[in-house]
């Protein structure tokens, strides 16, 4: 069946109406003649205005517009209206601390290898994020697990007063003030198949991060997240007590803390077998401290990989070789011969006359250290010889059973 022009215009008009911006939306404005001049709005409110050096823009002029429509400032400058992406949102929202930028957040989520649809078969998927900060990684994690949870129940409309007593008909008869809507929300939260537990030591940062998460697309991903304030190890201990079990309950964990090594034992106790623990530290030596603590306390974690994050927001993670090792016995050098270092640096001896038992790569004289062995040290170097440009380091660990230690 062919559609005439009139019905086509009606269909296009309906779609355009459905895609328009409404109150409480957050949008991105880009100046038409200068794409680098952009504004992230606050939640749209008809009574508010945006003041810029290019003139004022009323929120009421944006409400009802569709993506890529133009609005004109009071000074006559045109701005194009855009939906704000998650990457733009976490980068441009007001911050109290430095966020984990989108390229790094996407890498971290990828390393966790999340599969929300499998949560229904494998049991509840619970992820700990210790160090909520700005809430940028929280949002990326929540988006990654969102498909595992059913749609949150909508709040019930305000009930009409009871014709007899004048009280709302849906209020709990016990007098607790709990409504049917509250009960439904509580039941839904208990039934979630995937949850992000995010904890920060600062109530101020945690409150701000909760606001950031709730501000993205009317809180689309907010209900997948439970915010906590306190110490990460203390929270894990309290969770074991609340659940009345010492069994592991975390599928994965991410730590962005000043003294990460102090929390490794507690996190390992809560991490399920083969669960991933990712730690972020500004310095490679802090990753070394964690490996050292694992060796010293025999914590059931092993280092899967070490990655350096780029400071230009485009790095996919530069691999480092970081291992706890024990030196082998040094090779014997015949009396009268120069040491291997001297032979290699002088260039005076023919290659075929050099001792073939002397290894030029020091890493080849090292074996993997066991926890009970003394005098172990570390290999710590980039895996390639390129110039180092760093924005921090990720240590990716795996939980292992005591019986499955390498």
N, C-alpha and C positions, 0 to 999 in steps of 0.2 A: 504494500500500500504506500502510495506517495503522499508525503505531507505537503500541504500548501505553505506558502510563506507565512501566513498569519499564525497557524499552529506552531510553526518552528519558532517564531518570535516569542510566542507564549511560553514554550518549553525553555528556551534560552533565558527568558525573563525570570522563570521560576528558579532555575538553577542559580542565576545571578543573585536572586534574593536570598536563597539559602546560604550563599557563601559570603554574605555581607558581615561586616564587623559589628559587634554589639557591645553593650556596656560590659565593663570588666575585662574586655580583651586587652592584651598588650600587643602593640604593633610596632613595626620598624618603618620609619620615614626616611627616604633617601631623596636628597635634592636632585631635581631632574637634570640640571646642568652640571652637577658635581656629585658623582656617585660616592665619593669619599666623605661627603658631608651627610651624616646620618644621625638619627635620633631614635632611641628606644623610649617609647612612651611609658607612663605609668598606666595602671588599669583605667580604661576609658570611663569618663564621667562627664555627662553633658555640661556640668557646671564648671569644669576645669579648662584651663588653657595652657598651651606650651609657649613659653617666651624664648625667642632666639634672637640672634643678631640680624637675622633675616626677616624679622617680624613675628607676630604671634599667630598661633594656629589653635583654633578652638576644637576641643574634643568632639563637640557636637557636629563639626564638619567631617570628622572621620567616621563617626558612627553612621552605619548605613552604606558606607563605601564598600567596594569589593577589592580584592588584591589587585595591585597595579593601577588602581584609579589614582587620579591626581587630586590633591588639595592645595589650596593657595593661601599663603600667609598674608597677614595684613599689609605687608610691604610688597606684595605682588610676586613673590617667589613660589614656584611650583615644587611640590614634594610628591613623590610617588609612595603609595601605601603598600607595605608588604607584610605577609605573615612572618613572624620571627621564628627562625629555626632554633633547635636546641643549642647548637654550637654558638649562635649569635646571642642567645639569651644568657647562657652561663658566662659568656665573655664580657657582656655589656651591663649586666645587672650590678647594682651597687654592692661593693664588697667590703668586708671587714678584714679578711685575710686573702692571701693569694690563692686563686682557684687552681685546681688541676685542669689544665686547658684541654679542649676537645680532642686534639690528636692523641694526647697521652691517655685521656680517659677511655677513648675508643680502643687503644692498645691494651689497657688493663682489662677491659671487659672481654676483649678477644682472647686474652691469655686464660681467663677463667673458663672459657669454652662452655657457655651457658646454653642449655636447651630447655626452654620453659615447657614445651609440650610433653617432655619426658618426666616432668615433676609429678604428674598424676600416677605414673607407674613406679617411680623410684622413691616415692615418699616426699615429705615436705622439703623444699629447697630453702635453706636459711643461710644468709650471707651476713657476716659481721664486717662493718666498716668502722674501724676505730680511728678517729680523727675526722669528724664530719666536715670541719672547716666551712667553706663557702656553700657546700651542697652540690657542687658541680658533678663530682663522681657519683654522688647519691642519685642524682637524676638519671645519669647514664645507666647505672645499675638497675634502677627501677624500670626504666624503659625496656631493658633487656629481659626482665622477668615478667613483664606486664601480661603477656599472653597466658601465663599459667593460672591467673586468677579470673574468676568469674566477675561479671559486672557488679559493681557495688549497688546495693538497693537504694532506690531514690527515697528521699525523705517524704513522709506522708504529708499531705496538705493539712493546714491548720484546721482542726475539727471544730464543728459548730458546737456551741454550748448545749449540754444535755437539757432537754425540755423540762426535766423535773428539778434537778439539783443545781443546774447552771454550771457544772464542772465539765471539762472536756471528756468525751466518752472514751478516748483512747488512753487516758492516764492509768497507771498501774494502781489497782485497788489496794495495794499494800501501803500506799501513802509515801512510797520512796521517791516519787516524782519521775520514775523511769517510764518512758513512753514506748509504744510498740515500735516506733521508728528506731529508738535507741537500742532496743532488744535485737532488732533485725541487723543493725550495724555491728553490734557486739558478736552476734552469731556469725556474720559474714567474715569478720576479722579472724575469728577462731578457725574458720574453714579455709582460709587462704592456703594455697599450695606453694606459694613462694613469698618470702618476706626478706626485706633488708633491715637489719638491726644496725642503726648507726649511732655512735656514741662519741661525745666530745666532753672534755673536762670543763669547758667553759659554758655556763648557761647562756651567756650573751651570744656566743657563736652558734650554739645549737638552736636558739630561738630564731636567729637571723636565717640560718640554713633552712629551717622549717618553713619560713616565710618565702624563701627563694623557691623551694620545691613546690609549695602550694600555689605560687604565682604563675607557673608555666601552664598555659592552656587550661585555666580554671581548675588546677589541681589534678590534671589527668593521671599523673603517676604518684600522687601524694599518698594514697591509701595503701600502697605496697610497702610503705616505709614506717618503721617505728623508731622514734627519736628518744635517745636516752642521754642523761647527763651524768658523768662520773668517770671512774677509772675503768679501763678495759678489763683488767684482770679481776677487779672487784665485781664487775657486772657479770662476768662468766661464772664466778663463784656463786653469786646470788641466783643466777639462772639454774645452775645445778640444784640448788636448794629448792627453788620454786617448782622445778619439775620433779623433785624428789627422786633424782637419779644422777648417777655419775657417768652415764653413757654419753658419748659424743653426740652433739646435735647440730653442729655447723657443717654445711656442705663446703663452704669456702670462707676465706677471711682476707681482709686487706687492712694493713696497718700503716698509718702515716703518723708516727709518734716520735717525739724527741728521743726517748730511750726505748726503742723497739725491743731490744734484747731482753729487757726486764719482763716482757709480756709473752715471750715465746712459749714458756712452759705451760702457762694457763691456756693459751690459744690452742696448743697442741692437744691438751686434754679434752677440748671441746670439738676438735676437728675430726670428722669422719675419715675412715681409711681411704687413702688416695685423694683426699681433699686438697685443694690448692690454697696455699698461703702466699700472698704477695706482700712484700714490704717495700715501702718507698722511703728512701733516704737521700739527702742532698749529696752525701759523700760516700765513696766506695769503701772507705775505712769503717763506716757504720755497718755496711753489709758484712764486712770482715768480722766485726764485733759479734754479729748475730751468729755467724758460722762458728766462731770460737765458743760462744755460749752453748750452742747445740752440741759441740764436741765435748765440752767440759762437763755438762750436765746430762749427757746421753739422752737428749730430747729426740723423740721419734720423728724427726723431720730430715729430709735430704734436699740439698740444693739442686734444683732441676736446671736453672739457667740464671744468668745475670745479664741485665740489659741496661744500657745507658740511654737515657732520654735526651732528645735533641732540644736545644733552646730556641729553635726557630719554628716549633710547632709542626714540623713535617716529618720528624724521625719516626721510623717504625721500630726503633729499639736497636742499638748497636751492641752486639754480643761481647761479653768479657769472659775471660777464663779465670775463674776464682775457685780455688780448691785448697782444702787443708791437706797437707802432704808431709811425708817423712823422708828426709834425704837418705839416699843409699850411701853405702860406704864409698868414699872417694876413690877413683881409679888410681892404681899405683903407677908412678912414673919412675923409670929406670934412673939410677944414679947418674949424674952428669948431664942428664937431659933437662931442657928447659920445661917449665910448666906449660900446660895447654894454653893458658892465656898469653904467655909470652910468645909461644910458637905462632898463634893466630895473629897476634898484633904485629910481630916483627916482619913477617913475610920473607924471612931469609932462608927458610927451609923449604925444600921441594915438597909438594903435597904427598907424593908417594913415600917420602921418608918419615912422614909424621906417624905417631902412634895411632893406629886405627882403633884402639880401644878407648881413646879419649873422645867423649861425646861433646860436640860443640853446643848443643842445645841444653842448657841447664835443666829445663823442665823434664827432659828424658831421664835424668838421674833421680827423679822423685817418684815415690809410690804413694797411693792413696792412704792417708793416715786412718788408723782405727782409734776409737775413743780412749782405749786403755793404754795406748802407746805414748810415751813421753817424747819431748823434744820435737814436736811437729811444728811446721811453719806453713806459710801460705804462698801459693801462686796467685798473682793478682795483676792482670795485664789485659789490654784490649786483644781481641782475637785477630784483628787486622791492624796493619801499620799505618792507618790513616790518622790525620790530625784529630785530636780529641775535642769535641764541642759538646759540653754537657749541661743538662738542665736537671740532673738528678739520676738516681739509679734505682732499678727494680731488682729485688731478689725474689725469684719464684721458687718456692719450696713445695714439697709434697709430703703429706702425712703417710707414714708407713707403719705397718704392724711390727711389734717387737720381734716377732718370729721371722719377719721378712727383711731383716737388716742386710744391707749389702756386705 
